Amino acid sequence: MNTPMIADKPEHWAVLVLPRLRVQNANAISSPMTWGFPAMTAFLGLMTSLERRLGADAGIAFKAVGVVCHDFEAQVTTEGFTRAFHLTRNPVGADGSTAGIVEEGRVHLELTLVFSVRLSTALLGDAERQALADRVAHEVSGMRLAGGSVMPALSGHRKRRPKPFLALEAEGQEEQRLQMRKLARMCLPGFALVSRDDLLASRLSQMRTTAPEANALDAWLDLSRWNHRAVQSDDGEVTWQTDPRQGWTVPIPVGYTALSELYAPGTVNGARDTKTPFRFVETIWSMGQWISPHRLKRLDDLLWYARTEGEKQATYRCCNDYTPGTPADTATA
């Protein structure tokens, strides 16, 4: 389903790493049906905004982004199996009056962002690359990430935040493997989010052997929950068993699909941007997996990129080219 975007790489491809970013109050409601980690569209949006901020004169073009999560602290109240978001009432009028509460989910995060970038010839030197990496980190520190604020390093903290770096991509296969291993070690402990579209397709095929009317939504819901089944043994004893899962899999939004034609700028009332064409869309859902970076064999396994298709039935999709390897890579949870 995914088409590799980062193929036949030019000689000036590089890896930009922004390690251990602390993000406060990021958006935890990733779609109308999921909550938890921010949607991958937020990180691709950050990448696009960052490239625009730097400008063409910076000599860098962003192509894909990978995300490794080191810490996740959802702002929720837990009572047994029930969770509720911490909500606030904020003044909305000039007189200080408030409106009804609109549910806003928030989460504190610690992240490492890994970008695949293309550099100009002027940035091939070590000093030039480090200066650009420092500039990018400075720009990100003043931006919103998934609606949250990037926080400075804690003063007096016993461990200093690692410095950002920009390294040219290794050329040979063995050199690329060693570079990926070094990057993976730097990202530990943590978990990287990768795409598992294959799980959705295989579960749908499996369900249709007994329920021909099953659709993709049925398969998605089945993969999104823990399924417990009553099993009766030969002696009549009934026990409950939980279906195994292929690793730490989660339902995720991966983009949008068109619901309407593309309207000319300014023709739709209430649109925030009156200079850009407008289209009504709905969310595309799929499955993802949290996996330890040391299990990733290639840099492309970590990276997400944007892909658009079609005109009338357009899709705007976040794609990742991870492919399951050995059984250890998809260990049963």
C-alpha positions as a printed NumPy array, in Angstrom:
array([[  0.   ,   0.   ,   0.   ],
       [  2.868,   2.354,   0.784],
       [  5.187,   3.447,  -1.995],
       [  8.77 ,   4.173,  -0.9  ],
       [  9.358,   7.88 ,  -1.34 ],
       [ 13.005,   7.919,  -0.283],
       [ 14.562,   5.873,  -3.058],
       [ 17.516,   6.569,  -5.321],
       [ 18.811,   9.152,  -2.836],
       [ 21.07 ,  11.955,  -4.079],
       [ 24.515,  12.305,  -2.564],
       [ 23.576,  15.139,  -0.214],
       [ 20.923,  13.384,   1.858],
       [ 21.381,  13.742,   5.6  ],
       [ 19.798,  12.886,   8.959],
       [ 18.776,  15.678,  11.329],
       [ 18.156,  14.639,  14.947],
       [ 16.491,  16.801,  17.614],
       [ 16.873,  14.714,  20.777],
       [ 14.838,  14.715,  23.968],
       [ 12.394,  17.55 ,  23.296],
       [ 10.071,  18.232,  26.232],
       [  6.566,  19.137,  25.037],
       [  3.908,  20.409,  27.441],
       [  0.155,  20.2  ,  26.84 ],
       [  0.238,  18.578,  23.413],
       [ -3.088,  17.523,  21.914],
       [ -4.025,  14.044,  23.154],
       [ -7.24 ,  13.761,  21.101],
       [ -5.763,  12.543,  17.849],
       [ -9.043,  11.969,  15.965],
       [-12.819,  11.666,  16.553],
       [-12.328,   8.009,  17.594],
       [ -8.864,   7.827,  19.199],
       [ -6.943,   9.508,  21.98 ],
       [ -3.453,   9.227,  23.407],
       [ -0.405,  10.077,  21.328],
       [ -0.783,  13.011,  18.877],
       [ -1.595,  12.198,  15.269],
       [  1.304,  11.824,  12.85 ],
       [ -0.207,  14.646,  10.769],
       [  0.874,  16.998,  13.582],
       [  4.541,  16.05 ,  13.119],
       [  4.387,  16.305,   9.329],
       [  2.749,  19.698,   9.807],
       [  5.596,  20.742,  12.098],
       [  8.097,  19.621,   9.445],
       [  6.38 ,  21.69 ,   6.74 ],
       [  6.099,  24.755,   8.968],
       [  9.735,  24.444,   9.998],
       [ 10.921,  24.325,   6.388],
       [  8.906,  27.457,   5.604],
       [ 10.355,  29.264,   8.605],
       [ 13.911,  28.475,   7.609],
       [ 13.305,  29.556,   4.027],
       [ 14.916,  28.446,   0.794],
       [ 18.161,  30.274,   1.613],
       [ 18.841,  27.852,   4.499],
       [ 19.899,  25.191,   1.997],
       [ 17.846,  22.396,   3.548],
       [ 14.736,  20.552,   2.307],
       [ 12.718,  18.299,   4.649],
       [ 11.34 ,  15.039,   3.232],
       [ 10.276,  12.764,   6.124],
       [ 10.114,  12.612,   9.915],
       [ 10.408,   9.856,  12.502],
       [  9.195,  10.086,  16.101],
       [ 10.558,   8.286,  19.157],
       [  8.649,   8.731,  22.428],
       [ 10.631,   8.56 ,  25.681],
       [  7.977,   9.73 ,  28.144],
       [  4.184,  10.047,  28.021],
       [  2.133,  11.685,  30.783],
       [ -1.542,  12.036,  29.882],
       [ -3.352,  14.739,  31.859],
       [ -6.188,  12.518,  33.059],
       [ -7.898,  11.476,  36.258],
       [ -8.113,   7.699,  36.653],
       [-10.814,   5.963,  38.678],
       [-10.697,   2.242,  38.064],
       [-11.241,   1.643,  34.349],
       [-12.636,   5.151,  33.802],
       [-10.446,   8.051,  32.726],
       [-11.373,  11.719,  32.409],
       [ -9.324,  14.586,  30.989],
       [ -8.242,  17.481,  33.195],
       [-10.279,  20.371,  31.79 ],
       [-10.172,  24.142,  32.312],
       [-12.717,  26.924,  31.867],
       [-11.103,  29.882,  30.139],
       [-12.636,  33.384,  29.685],
       [-13.813,  33.817,  26.11 ],
       [-15.545,  37.19 ,  26.192],
       [-14.407,  40.735,  26.864],
       [-16.444,  40.702,  30.091],
       [-14.748,  37.513,  31.307],
       [-17.789,  35.292,  30.794],
       [-17.238,  31.684,  29.868],
       [-18.851,  29.298,  27.436],
       [-19.579,  25.625,  27.874],
       [-16.525,  23.417,  28.307],
       [-15.176,  21.965,  25.084],
       [-13.249,  18.814,  25.91 ],
       [ -9.528,  19.268,  25.311],
       [ -7.191,  16.355,  25.963],
       [ -3.614,  17.207,  26.892],
       [ -0.442,  15.203,  27.343],
       [  3.146,  15.968,  28.357],
       [  5.741,  14.293,  26.124],
       [  9.453,  13.75 ,  25.769],
       [ 10.349,  13.085,  22.14 ],
       [ 13.231,  12.619,  19.748],
       [ 12.517,  13.814,  16.21 ],
       [ 14.492,  12.364,  13.298],
       [ 14.266,  14.121,   9.926],
       [ 15.42 ,  12.951,   6.521],
       [ 16.671,  16.08 ,   4.753],
       [ 18.472,  17.116,   1.587],
       [ 21.331,  19.593,   1.877],
       [ 22.949,  22.04 ,  -0.473],
       [ 26.637,  21.669,  -1.286],
       [ 27.474,  24.6  ,   1.004],
       [ 26.417,  22.547,   4.051],
       [ 28.687,  19.532,   3.613],
       [ 31.212,  20.708,   6.208],
       [ 30.922,  19.6  ,   9.848],
       [ 30.858,  23.15 ,  11.229],
       [ 28.209,  24.299,   8.749],
       [ 25.987,  21.314,   9.498],
       [ 26.236,  21.801,  13.276],
       [ 25.415,  25.497,  12.948],
       [ 22.306,  24.613,  10.94 ],
       [ 21.269,  21.928,  13.441],
       [ 21.537,  24.488,  16.26 ],
       [ 19.477,  26.953,  14.241],
       [ 16.748,  24.363,  13.602],
       [ 16.623,  23.486,  17.315],
       [ 16.293,  27.195,  18.128],
       [ 13.423,  27.59 ,  15.658],
       [ 11.592,  24.537,  17.019],
       [ 11.889,  25.855,  20.579],
       [  9.609,  28.732,  19.599],
       [  7.045,  26.646,  17.714],
       [  3.986,  24.637,  18.648],
       [  4.334,  20.856,  18.384],
       [  1.008,  19.022,  18.165],
       [ -0.542,  22.062,  19.845],
       [  1.887,  21.863,  22.77 ],
       [  4.75 ,  24.095,  23.863],
       [  8.374,  23.004,  23.499],
       [  9.923,  23.538,  26.923],
       [ 13.533,  24.454,  27.723],
       [ 15.793,  22.002,  29.531],
       [ 15.237,  21.854,  33.292],
       [ 17.707,  24.02 ,  35.193],
       [ 19.962,  22.082,  37.52 ],
       [ 18.978,  18.779,  35.959],
       [ 21.652,  16.181,  36.528],
       [ 21.611,  15.188,  32.862],
       [ 22.034,  17.756,  30.132],
       [ 19.864,  17.443,  27.053],
       [ 21.872,  15.965,  24.141],
       [ 22.767,  18.433,  21.413],
       [ 20.994,  18.325,  18.034],
       [ 23.088,  17.109,  15.165],
       [ 23.002,  16.899,  11.383],
       [ 24.957,  14.044,   9.805],
       [ 25.365,  13.039,   6.188],
       [ 23.695,   9.749,   5.398],
       [ 26.082,   6.825,   5.075],
       [ 26.514,   5.502,   1.54 ],
       [ 27.33 ,   1.787,   1.785],
       [ 24.872,  -0.806,   3.09 ],
       [ 27.082,  -1.773,   6.03 ],
       [ 27.793,   1.881,   6.85 ],
       [ 24.056,   2.619,   6.803],
       [ 23.422,  -0.301,   9.159],
       [ 26.043,   0.955,  11.611],
       [ 24.667,   4.495,  11.411],
       [ 21.169,   3.21 ,  12.165],
       [ 22.437,   1.195,  15.124],
       [ 24.161,   4.262,  16.543],
       [ 20.983,   6.319,  16.134],
       [ 18.877,   3.565,  17.724],
       [ 21.139,   3.393,  20.779],
       [ 20.843,   7.143,  21.215],
       [ 17.03 ,   6.844,  21.177],
       [ 16.922,   4.265,  23.981],
       [ 14.96 ,   3.936,  26.164],
       [ 12.035,   4.832,  23.944],
       [  9.559,   3.546,  21.38 ],
       [  9.095,   4.493,  17.725],
       [  5.714,   4.569,  16.014],
       [  5.55 ,   2.639,  12.726],
       [  2.742,   1.743,  10.329],
       [  1.113,  -1.7  ,  10.394],
       [ -1.37 ,  -1.51 ,   7.517],
       [ -0.593,  -5.187,   6.902],
       [ -2.284,  -6.18 ,  10.168],
       [ -5.531,  -4.539,   9.084],
       [ -5.541,  -6.344,   5.734],
       [ -4.704,  -9.742,   7.239],
       [ -7.307,  -9.435,  10.022],
       [-10.012,  -8.504,   7.518],
       [ -9.126, -11.524,   5.389],
       [ -9.207, -13.741,   8.485],
       [-12.591, -12.413,   9.655],
       [-14.197, -12.929,   6.248],
       [-13.537, -16.679,   6.419],
       [-16.291, -16.913,   9.057],
       [-18.153, -13.633,   8.467],
       [-18.196, -12.73 ,   4.732],
       [-20.022,  -9.456,   5.492],
       [-17.132,  -8.139,   7.635],
       [-15.62 ,  -4.842,   6.508],
       [-12.481,  -2.839,   7.231],
       [-14.122,  -1.07 ,  10.191],
       [-14.9  ,  -4.422,  11.824],
       [-11.26 ,  -5.478,  11.422],
       [-10.012,  -2.134,  12.781],
       [-12.231,  -2.347,  15.865],
       [-11.215,  -5.969,  16.433],
       [ -7.531,  -5.007,  16.354],
       [ -8.115,  -1.987,  18.595],
       [ -9.323,  -3.9  ,  21.649],
       [ -8.403,  -6.81 ,  23.875],
       [-10.631,  -9.757,  22.907],
       [-11.506, -12.27 ,  25.661],
       [-13.141, -15.58 ,  24.751],
       [-14.686, -18.372,  26.782],
       [-13.072, -21.7  ,  25.909],
       [-14.499, -25.045,  27.051],
       [-12.07 , -27.911,  27.631],
       [-12.816, -31.604,  26.966],
       [-13.781, -32.18 ,  30.61 ],
       [-16.356, -29.382,  30.477],
       [-14.352, -26.733,  32.319],
       [-14.762, -23.211,  30.93 ],
       [-11.877, -20.768,  31.033],
       [-11.383, -17.269,  29.645],
       [ -8.564, -16.706,  27.176],
       [ -7.242, -13.48 ,  25.681],
       [ -6.434, -13.353,  21.984],
       [ -2.706, -12.74 ,  21.373],
       [ -1.571,  -9.51 ,  19.743],
       [  1.385,  -8.917,  17.45 ],
       [  3.326,  -6.507,  19.624],
       [  2.189,  -3.171,  21.049],
       [ -0.33 ,  -2.265,  18.348],
       [ -2.584,   0.794,  18.461],
       [ -5.309,   2.357,  16.283],
       [ -4.063,   5.586,  14.69 ],
       [ -5.316,   8.269,  12.29 ],
       [ -3.114,   8.464,   9.199],
       [ -4.594,  11.315,   7.173],
       [ -7.744,  12.468,   5.432],
       [ -9.899,  11.573,   2.446],
       [-12.039,  14.007,   0.476],
       [-15.789,  14.337,   1.075],
       [-16.364,  17.159,  -1.371],
       [-14.956,  18.837,  -4.428],
       [-12.194,  21.42 ,  -4.114],
       [-13.748,  24.868,  -3.586],
       [-12.124,  28.09 ,  -4.707],
       [-10.508,  30.273,  -2.02 ],
       [-12.958,  32.403,  -0.064],
       [-16.11 ,  30.619,  -1.295],
       [-16.767,  28.636,   1.912],
       [-18.112,  30.648,   4.833],
       [-16.229,  30.223,   8.099],
       [-12.993,  28.937,   6.565],
       [ -9.955,  30.171,   8.487],
       [ -7.822,  30.698,   5.383],
       [ -9.524,  32.67 ,   2.621],
       [ -6.524,  32.455,   0.262],
       [ -6.249,  28.665,  -0.023],
       [ -8.619,  26.227,  -1.825],
       [-10.966,  24.428,   0.587],
       [-12.233,  20.844,   0.764],
       [-14.313,  18.923,   3.323],
       [-12.569,  15.745,   4.489],
       [-12.903,  12.868,   6.954],
       [-10.238,  10.949,   8.862],
       [ -8.46 ,   7.844,   7.552],
       [ -7.693,   5.257,  10.248],
       [ -5.212,   2.434,  10.248],
       [ -3.056,   0.494,  12.717],
       [  0.333,   1.429,  14.135],
       [  2.858,  -0.295,  16.342],
       [  5.181,   1.006,  19.028],
       [  8.508,  -0.707,  18.578],
       [ 11.896,  -0.289,  20.224],
       [ 14.286,   1.569,  17.886],
       [ 16.926,  -1.143,  18.213],
       [ 14.601,  -3.494,  16.279],
       [ 14.541,  -1.197,  13.24 ],
       [ 16.966,  -2.259,  10.515],
       [ 16.756,   0.752,   8.192],
       [ 16.283,   4.481,   8.647],
       [ 13.304,   4.328,   6.27 ],
       [ 11.54 ,   2.007,   8.753],
       [ 11.346,   4.947,  11.164],
       [ 10.364,   7.735,   8.779],
       [  6.884,   9.012,   7.869],
       [  6.161,  11.076,   4.752],
       [  3.126,  12.671,   3.122],
       [  1.455,  11.357,  -0.017],
       [ -1.521,  12.729,  -1.94 ],
       [ -3.552,  10.818,  -4.507],
       [ -6.358,  11.624,  -6.881],
       [ -8.297,  14.768,  -7.608],
       [-11.991,  14.017,  -7.193],
       [-11.641,  11.39 ,  -4.442],
       [ -8.398,  12.826,  -3.082],
       [ -6.544,  11.351,  -0.139],
       [ -3.956,  13.11 ,   2.001],
       [ -2.084,  10.328,   3.769],
       [  0.84 ,   9.814,   6.148],
       [  2.907,   6.847,   4.963],
       [  5.626,   4.751,   6.575],
       [  7.573,   1.942,   4.886],
       [  8.224,  -0.31 ,   7.878],
       [  8.052,  -4.009,   7.048],
       [  8.001,  -6.691,   9.764],
       [ 11.212,  -8.693,   9.945],
       [ 12.006, -11.579,  12.267],
       [  9.455, -12.916,  14.754],
       [ 11.281, -10.939,  17.453],
       [ 10.301,  -7.73 ,  15.681],
       [  6.589,  -8.527,  16.118],
       [  6.708, -10.411,  19.382],
       [  3.3  , -11.42 ,  20.705],
       [  2.112,  -9.083,  23.459]])
